[in-house]
Amino acid sequence: MGETPLARAAYNWVVRSLILIVCLPAVLAAQDARQIVVRAVEMDRKDAEIARNYTFLQREVDSDLDSSGKPKKTQIRTFDVTLQEGSPYRRLVARNDQPLSPAEQKQEEEKLQKGIEQRRKETQAQRDSRIADWRRRQERQREPLRELPDAFDFRLNGEEALNGGEVYVIDGTPKPGYKPRSVSTSFLPKVKLRLWIDKRDYQWVKVEMESLDTITFGGFLVRLAKGGHLMMEQTRVNGEVWLPKHVTLEASARLILVKGFHKSLDFTFSDYKKFQTDSRIVSTEPIAK
């Protein structure tokens, strides 16, 4: 006796159900991973406004690397970043973790006072324009983060303990055919990601990024080679906001018509203080490593 339509329909239903049972955990995991990232992006958006109210120290280590990746020349500078008349002002306070010379201290103090004086002489329109320009730059810097949910396919890769908390570990690979929305996000299809996102606050604690192909910036003026690595870490400050803690970048690059170079950049952020009417000016004592 031949197979009846009813039997065939029942068989197909069973097969589809089994496929769904097998695939559902992977589908749900992908959805959960993306939703975690979406929530982290939204929390970062809320923190951005609070972050503008903080001053900090920024230590920059700029190293030229040899072919084996070892530093052959290193420059270290530490800046005190304060808010002056509504927008940040960076003041050099140490070089190679040592106080500036008396002549340099005097020069930096004169530059600071001149900058403050210039800002206080601005018209209201000029002040508003300066502050608006700063905020636009900040928004551009955050554009790649906010485009992540649409630019990548995400997979939940487990959970870990990190920096005293529990985090989700999420891997991101470029979504095939995705078209970046702006120049500042044009590199997204050429990188892969790993994200560590706090389970309590849904803030990203750590991000690692690796370039999968050559990335071009600045209208083909700068070409970043495949294999570059970027790592960013954040920390919770005053129980109200997550702020940068550590950023490192190691990459080979080439400027058009200029010899290529291999660099390592390392930034650490510390001494966060909520802005008060009187901006703090730090001492020029040696900066601890």
Sequence and secondary structure as in RCSB ss.txt:
>XXXX:A:sequence
MGETPLARAAYNWVVRSLILIVCLPAVLAAQDARQIVVRAVEMDRKDAEIARNYTFLQREVDSDLDSSGKPKKTQ
IRTFDVTLQEGSPYRRLVARNDQPLSPAEQKQEEEKLQKGIEQRRKETQAQRDSRIADWRRRQERQREPLRELPD
AFDFRLNGEEALNGGEVYVIDGTPKPGYKPRSVSTSFLPKVKLRLWIDKRDYQWVKVEMESLDTITFGGFLVRLA
KGGHLMMEQTRVNGEVWLPKHVTLEASARLILVKGFHKSLDFTFSDYKKFQTDSRIVSTEPIAK
>XXXX:A:secstr
    HHHHHHHHHHHHHHHHHHHHHHHHHHHHHHHHHHHHHHHHHHHHHHHTTEEEEEEEEEEEE TTS EEEEE
EEEEEEEEETTEEEEEEEEETTEE  HHHHHHHHHHHHHHHHHHHT  HHHHHHHHHHHHHHHHHHHHHHHHHHH
HEEEEEEEEEEETTEEEEEEEEEE TT   SSGGGTTGGGEEEEEEEETTT  EEEEEEEESS EEETTTTEEE 
TT EEEEEEEEETTTEEEEEEEEEEEEEEETTS  EEEEEEEEEEEEEE  SS      S    
